[in-house]
Amino acid sequence: MQTNLADFIRGTPEGQEADAILRACVHCGFCTATCPTYQVLGDELDGPRGRIYLIKQVLEGVEPTRKTQLHLDRCLTCRNCETTCPSGVKYGRLVDIGRKVVEARVPRPFKDRVKRTTLKEFLPRGGLFKPAFKAGQLARPLLPYELRDKLQPARQAGPWPRREHARKMLALAGCVQPAMAPDINAATARVLDAMGVQLLEAPKAGCCGAVRFHMNDQEGGRDDMRRNIDAWWPYIESGQVEALVMTASGCGVTVKDYGHMLAQDPQYAAKAERISALTKDLSEVMQAFEGEIGARMAGRIKERIAFHPPCTLQHGQQIRGKVEGVLRAAGIDVVLPAESHLCCGSAGTYSVLHPEIAHELRDRKLGNLEATGAKEIVSANIGCISHLQSGTKTPVTHWIELIDRALAGTAAG
């Protein structure tokens, strides 16, 4: 694709990156076939190829409109198009650049500004979100349906192991997960403890930065990233931990990209690169323990389990098959649903900002999951888990909770 970027962005780091991405696109349209919003809306401008064209226009000097903004807003940033693209177009990075430019030039309606400001101020701050979540559960019947969906009862965390091990890893508690599903990190700590690894959490670490960054408060998102780096750095500098373990794939895809996102920050660039290199999804860590898990868990879980691979895992991090491998090593009959590549509609704050599209995608996903005949659904991201659970009575949990229950002997038979 030929480009002629406008003066305001030509020659800047973002302009150079956008130019290279645009030039890689050959407009073949393969991406359109796997884009969830195109499948739901049937509009070329609600698919990757159309959005790339819109972004190209804006970066070449065409004034964006509210319609431009809406088409970019509707993108789930699932990055399914990146998996499909034969030319390796880095669409996720391009849409971040385009959204930032459009956000600065197109004023949002008042109601939209209030909703987005509330989300980006509350969600990343665990100290605010946790009491708000508890209050919301009490007031659940009075809230709009897109908020009611997010307020399911939280499962109890259970004990955090206290044994010391020579091998240590860091986990990110994150922003909403400690309130919505405190059991996920606790279960991870118990499983790793059984494998001889001690899991730690840095008290001052919080939101990975994705919430604010992807709502176009990119500097606010980078501030969250810098705070996390500051919280983790003493553990890393001292050699105390060997890896950062991400139990939410949405956080994992972001932390693995810290090196890119902070590449222009002279104070944090090298540290961010180091953090990204040390970051592993939980499935990457657990793969090393498949043999031991299999020996301990043989025959304990007999029901069929359906696995929903989050977009942030399979398209963002390009990790496929590892969760299923761990579960199968444990003797579990795990199946993927039809259309397992498609987004469930959660996509961070998307399901609150665009509930109609999100619910259509959720119900389509649940139909495919339930067609497997599985008695339980597992996933690898808190957003997907919460979103899917809002539409079904079938239990939806994190896959590590399944391993934890089986190791404890409570999931037998």
VEXFIVO-726175 format. One record per atom (N, C-alpha, C, CB): z negated, y negated, x. Coordinates in steps of 0.05 Angstrom, whole numbers, plus 5000, padded with zeros to 4 digits. Glycine has a CB too. Example, Ala and Ser with C-alpha at 12.3 -4.5 7.8 and 13.67 -1.06 7.14 Angstrom:
% VEXFIVO-726175
484451145264484450905246484450665264481950895226485850455257485750215273484349995258488650125282
//
This chain:
% VEXFIVO-726175
500050245017500050005000500049755018497650004981501849565012501949315027499749125017504749185025498548975034496448785027496848515039493648895035495748315026495848045036493247905027498447885026491047965041488447875032488247565034486247995049486747455015486247165014484547075038485047084988484646815043483246705066480246755065483746415069479046755040476146775038475047035049475346735009476747245051475647505060477247615083475747705037479647505089481247605111479747575138483947465112479647785154478347765180475347815180478847495192474047825157471247885156470848185158469947775129468448285165468048575166468748715139465148635173467948585117468548705091471548695085467048565068472848475093475748455089477248655105476648175096476448695130477848895147477449175136476748875176475049235126474549505115476249535089471649545109476149335072477649355047480649385052477149105029481649235071484549245078485349525086485149035100483649645103484349925113484250125090482350005135482350085071482150275049484550235030479450225033485149985024487449935006490050045018487749635001490450015044492850105057493050415057493050005085490750545055490850845054491750955028488050955061491450795006492150884979495150894975490750714958496151124965499051144960499651154930500151404973497651094914497851074884499051334872499650844877498251564883499351814874498251894846498652034893495851794839494751854813493152114811496851854793492852264833491252504831488452444822491252654859487352224831484652144825484152104795483851884839486252014781486051964752485352214737488651844742486352434746485952694732483052784733487652904744481452694753478752784755476752554750478252904782477652324740475852094735474552124708477451824738471952134706470652164680471251944660467652184684471151694670471651474651474551464641470851204664476351544658479151554648479451774627481151604672478051994631478252214611477052124585476852464622474951964586473651874561475151654548470751784567476051454563477251204552480251204552476250974568481551364570484451374570485851124578485351454543484550944592485650684601486050704631483750444593488450634640489150644668487250474685491950554673486350244673484550064687481650164688484549784675481150384674478550524675478750774691477450574647480650784709480951004728481050884756483451174722480751054777480750944804483250794812480351174824485550894805488050764812488150484800490450924804487450454775487450194762485450004774487050224733483050114780480949944791481749854819478250094792482950024835483949944861485949714859485250184876487649734839489649514835488149254828491549594812486149274810484649034803483248904827482549094782481949074844480548984867482548854887479049214881484848974891486948864908487748594899489449054909488148554873488848294862486748084869489248304831484148154864482047964869481847894898479348084859482048094916481848034945484347884955481548294960486447884940488847734948488947454935491347884940486747384920486547114910486747074881488446954924487447284865487547264836484747224825488947514823484347034808481646974797480847204778481646704782478547334783477647544765476647434738475447704778476647604718475647524691473447714683478047534671472347654660470247834648471448114644469147724622474048134637475348394633475448544660478148354622476048404682476048534708473248644714476848334730471248484709468448564714467748814697466548334708468548814672467949044655469149304664468848984626471649294673472949534683471549644708475949484689470549464726469149544749466349644742468949314770465049514723462449594713462549884702461349404692464649944688464850204675465150444695467150214656465750384720465950594740463250704745467250484766463050974744460451114749459751124778460551394737461651054796461451094825460651384831459250904837461851574816461351854820462751964845462152014796464951824853466451884877467952154875464751884901468252254850469952484846472752434857470052564816473652184854476352114863476552144893476951824855474452104908474552144937474952444944471952034950473652614929474052904933476952984927472053064916478052864907480752934898482952804916481252844870482452574927484452414941485652554965483352144949488252594966489452724990489752535014492152824983489352275009489652075030486951985042491151835020484752085032482152015043481251725037482152055072482151625014481351345006478351335001482951254982476951145014474051115011473550924988472751005037473951034964473850864940471050744936474651034916468950904941466250804936465650554951464251024944466550534976466050294992467750064982466650345021470150124973471949914963470849794938474750024958469849954919468849854894466349684899468250074875464649744919462349584925463249304934460649714947465349294951466449034960467548874937468549084982469149014920470348874897468348774878472249054884466348934872464248844853462748604863462349074847462248594888460748374900462248114896460148424929464848114901466547874898466647794869469347924909467047984851467347924823464647814812468148174807462447934821459747854811459247554818457548024824460247474841459747194850461446994834460347164879463647094821465546904809465546924778468246964819464547134767464647164737461847164726466147424730461146954710458446954698458147164677457846674686455847294676455447504656454147384630453547714667454647514608453247424583450247444586454147604559448847274572445947254575444547524572444747044555445247674550443947924545444348124568444948044518446748124579447348304601445748224626450348294608445447964631443847864654440947954651444047564657439847924627437048004623436648294628436147924594438348464617438148754620438348834650440248894604440348724663440748804691438548704709443448694701437548454704435348354720432848514716434848054712432248594691429948764686430049024701429648814656432449154700432749404714432449384744435549524708433649184756433549164785430949054795435848994795429348934778426748844787424549054782425948584772424849214761422749404755423149674768422649444725425649784767426050054777425450094806428950134772426249904824425649954852422749924860427349774869421149814843418349764850416549954836417549464843415750164851414150374839411550274827413450584859410350064839407849954829408149834801406749754848410549734795411149624769412149834750413149394771413850014761415250204744413250414732417450344759411350504748409650724739408050644714407750804761406650414714405150334690407050264667403450094696409450154673411350094652412450354640413749934663412750564656413650824646411550944627414251014670409050924635406951034618406650884592404251024633406950614594406850454569409250514552406750154576411550554564413950614549413650884534416250624567412351074546411951334532410251294507410551534551408351114508406651064484408250924462404250894492410050744471411650584452414350704446411950304462414850954455417451074454418851054427417251364462417551104404418951094379420150824372417151184356419050614385419950344378422150234396417550154380422950394416424850294436427650374429424150414464429650224440432450304436432950584447434350104450434950714435435351004442436051044471437551124425437450844484438150884512435650884530440050674521433450754521430950764536429251004528429350504531429351074502427751314494428551554509428151364463431051584516432051814530430651854557435051794535429851624569428751634596425751684597429351374610424551714574421551724573420451994564420651504554421652204575420552474570417852504585422552694578416152684575413652734589414052824617411952944573412452724636412552804664411053064668411552584682412153244684410653494691408553434712412653714701406453584711404253544730405153624758401753704722404253474778405153524805403953774818404453284823401453824811400154054825399153964852401954294827397854144867396654064892398654024915394654284901398153844932399653794956398353954979399953494963399754124993398454295014397254125036400554475026395054215047393454065067393654195095390654045058395054415097395154545124396854375143396354825121395954385168397454255190399454445202395554145212401854355208403854515221405054355244406154605201405954495264407254365287409854235278407754555310411354365261413754255250413154065227415754475241414253825228413753625207416353495199411653415217416553425174418753275163417753065144420753465148419352855141418652635123420252665097419252365136418952605074420352595048420152315038419052795028422152235023422051975009421052014981424851845009418951874973417951894946419851754927415151774944421051534936422951394919421651204900424651584905423151114880422150914861421251034835424150704857423051174820422451274794421351564795424851254776422051714815421351994815418252044815422552124840416651884830413751934829412551904801412351734847413751734784412751714757413951914738413251434746416551964740418052134722417752434728420952054721417652494754417552774762416052804788420352884765413452754788411852784813411753064824409052684809412453254807412453534815414653604835412753714790416753444837418953524854418153514883421353334849417053294893416253284921413853464927415552994928412053494907409753674911410753964914407753644888412654034897413754314899415154344926415654364876416554144934417954154961415854194983419553904966413654044981411654065002410454345002409353864997410054464979408854734978410754944989408054814949413354924982415355114992415655095022418055064978415854845032416054815061413554905076416754525068411254855063408754945075408855255079406354865057409855395059410055685060411955765083411055805034413855585090415755645111414755545139418455515105412355435139411255335165412055055172412055515186412754895152413454615157411654435140416454565150410654225153408954035139410653795129406553935157410453735103411953515092410153265089413153595065411053045099409552795098411052585082409052685127409652395071410852155058409751905072410352155028411451725078410651465090409751285067412851325107407251195066406151055043407750795036403350975049408850665056410150405050413150435044409850225074414150675044416950715037417250725006418150975049419550624996419850614967422750674960419050344956423850504942426650544933428550554957427450324914430450734956432350764978434150524981434051014974434350354961436150124962438450144943437150084989438950384932441350434916441350274890441650724910438950244878438850114851439849824854435950114840438649674872439449394874442249364886437449234890442849524906445449504919447749544899445749704942447549754883449749824865449649664839449550114858447649484836447749294814448549014825444949274800449849024848451048784861448948594873452648634841446448674874444548524891444448664918441648514877446648634933446948794957444948714979449748774967444248464981442248385001439548484993442248075004438948484967436348594958436248894964436048554928438449034960438549314967438149364997441149434959439349185013438949215043436049155051440849025058434748975036431948925042430249175037430848685024430949325015429549575010430049775033430449694983432449775043433049955065431449885090436149945071431349625096429849535120426849605117430149235124425749575093422949645089422549945095422049585060424350115085424050395090424250465120426150555075426150335133426350385162423850305176428750225174422650075169420149995181417850195176419249715170417850315152415750505144416150765159415850555114418650845164419251105177419251095207421851205167419750865218420350845247418050945265420950565254415550885259413350995276413351295278410650905266414051435256414151725256416451825273414451835227418651675272421051765287420851685316423551625274419951445322419651355350417751535366418751065350415751625352413751795366414652095368411051785351416852155355417752435355416152615337417652545383414552505319412752655302414352825282410852475287416652725272418152875252420852945262418352715225421953165252424553255261426753185242424553555265426053115217428153045198426952885175429453305187428752745161428052615135429252785113428952315134427652885095428553065074428852915048426653315071431152925036431652785011431652984988434252635012429752954969429553134947431153024923426653174939432152784925433952664905436552614918432652404892438652734909441252704923442252424921443352894911441452274900442251994898441051824920441451884871438651884928437451744951438751844977434351794952439252104978440352215003443052095010440652515000444752064991447451954997447151665007449251964972445151524997444751245006443551235033442951094986441451385038440051375064441951475086437551545064443651665080445651755100447651545107447052005089447751335090449651115094448350865105451151055068445750885112444350645123445850535147441450715130446750715164448150625188450550445182449050855204451950515161454250345153453350085140456050495135451450115122450549885106449149665123448749975084447949745145446549555162447849525189443649645166450349595190451849585216452049295226454549705213452049095209452348825217449648685222453848665197447448835220444748725225443848795253442648835203443848605272443248675299440448785303443548425316438548715286435848805289435449095279433948625274437149175259436749435247438949635251436249395218441249545261443649725262443049985277445949575276441849975300441450215316439350395302440450145345437250275291435250435277436450565252432850255269438050415238439350515214441150755220440950295199442550735242444350955251442651205257445950875275440351165270438651385276437451515251436351295294436651345232435651445206437751615192434751215188440151515191442251665177442751935190444951495178442651935217443152195231440952395226443352135261438552305221436252485217436052585188433752355225437452455170437152505141438652755132438052265125437252925118438353175107437653205078437353425123439553305063438953385035437153635037441553445019435453665017433553895016435054155019431953884991437354185007438854435009439754495038441354424991440254285054440954325082438654435098442054065094436254345091433854435104433154725096431454245097433354775070432555035060434455255067432255025030436855185074438855395082437855555105441555255089436255435123435255575146433155785139434055385166432055765115429955955106430856155085427555795095433456185082434456365061433356655064437456375062433256755089432357025093429457065085432657105122427756875093424856895086424456865056423256685101425856685044425656645015426456895000427256405006428757015009429657254996427657484998432257345009426457505022424457725025422057685007423557735054421257435003418857384987419357384957417657114994421857324949422357274920423957494907423857014917424657704920426357914909425458004881426458154928427157964862426658064835424757904818425658334837423857684828421857534812423157364789420357344831425557274793426857124771429257284762427756834781429157374737431257544726433157404707429957774712432357164698434057024679436356884694432356814664438556854679440756704690440056404691443356744673440756274713440255984717442855844720438355944742443255614707445655454710444955214729446655344682446755164748446354944767448354724761446655044795447354484757448954244755448954104781448054064731451154104797451153964822451653664818453354074841449753494825450153204821452553104837447653054829453752894827456052764840455152664868457152534824452752564870451752464896451452684917449152324893451252934908451153164926453953264933449553384913455553324912458153454917460353264925458953604893460353014915462352824922461452614942463352684897458952514939457952314957457352434985455452194946455752644985454952775011456852995019452152885009458653075000460553285006459153545012462453205029456953604998455453845001455954024977452353795005457054254982457654444960456754724969460654444953455554864950454955144955452255204968456955264972450954994979448455044993446155114974447754805010445854954952443755024933444155294921443654804911446655354913447255614902446655834922450155634893447255784948446755984969443756044972447855884995442055834971439155884973438256044949437655614975439155964925438256104901439256394900439155954876441656434908442756714909441356884930445756714914440656754952439156904973436456994962438756724998435356844942432856914930433257114907431556664919435657214904436157414883436557304855433857604883437057044853437356914827440256914818436356624828440756984793443456974782444056684774443657164757445256534792445856254788448856214783444856084812449556054763452356014756452855714754453056154729455355644760456355364756457755354729458155274779457455134715458855114689461855044693457554904671463455064673466154964673465954664678467655024647468054554691468154264697465754174713468354094671464754344731462354274747462854034765461554514764465353954769465953724786465553464771468853744796465353464745465253214729462353104728466253264701462152844726459552704724458152764698459952404728455552774698454052814673453552554658451352944680454152324671453852064658451351914665453952104629449652034681447151894689447651654707445152084702448551714731449551514750447651274754452251414741445151334760443251114765442550964739444250924786443250714739442650544715444850554694442150254723447050704700449350704683448650794655451450894695446950994652446451104626444850914608444851364628443650704620442350494605444350274599439850384620446050204618447949984615450350064598448849894642451150314599453450414584452850674569455950454603450950654550449950904538451951064522447650834519453950934510455951094494457551274512457750894479458551164534460151334553458351544565461451154575455951454573454051644587453351874569451551494595452851824543452152044525454452224519451051924499456852114518459252284514459552474537461752114510459152374561459352544585457052744587459452374611454752654579452352834579452853074560449852684570453753014536454153224516456353414524454753104488458353314537460553484547459453664569462953314558457853554586456553714608454753924597455053524627453053844578451154034566452554264551449253894547454854194538456354404525457254614545458754284511458154534568459054714589456754864601460554564610454454734605452154864616451055074597449954664623450955014571449755194552451655434547449255054525454255394552456155614549455755834570459055504551454255774591453755984611451656184602452755844637450256114580448156294571445556284587449156574571445356084605442956064622440555974605443455864644438256074614435656004601434455754613433756244603435455674636434355424649436655294664431955494668436555034665438554874680437054744703439954654662438254764727437054624750439154434762436154834771438054224775439754034788438353934813440453794769439353724825438353634851437853334852440153714873437753204828437352914827435852844802440052774828433852674805432052604783433552474760429852424793435552304767437052174746438552374728439051974758439952564741441352774726439452934709442952954745437153014721435253184707434253044681432853244726433452794684432452644661434552604640431352374670436952534649439152484630439952734615441652374645440252954629440953204615438753294596441553424636436153274605433953364588433853214562431353334603434852964562434752804537436552914515435452514543438353094523440253194503439953494497442953144512437953624507437653914503434754004503439254064525434254224489431554344490431354554513430954474463433554624525433454804548432154654571436354894556430254784584428854644607430854564629426654824619430554314638432154214660430254134682434053974651430454264705428554214727430054174753426554444729428554114774429654104801429654394812428053914820431754464826431954744836429654824854434554784850428454634868426154704885423754784869425454474904423454684845421254764827421455064820421254594802423955154817424455434811423455614835427455494806424155524859423255674883420155664885424555554908419055434879416155404881414755584861415355114875415655594837414455774816414656064825415755724789416956134835417356424843415556494866420256474849415356314886413656374909410756394900413956154930410056244880407256254870406756504853406556004854408956644846408656884830408456834800406357034838409056594791408756524763411356544747407656254759413556604761416156624747417156904745418256454761415457094750416357374750417157464722414057564760419157634721419957774697421057604675417757914687
//
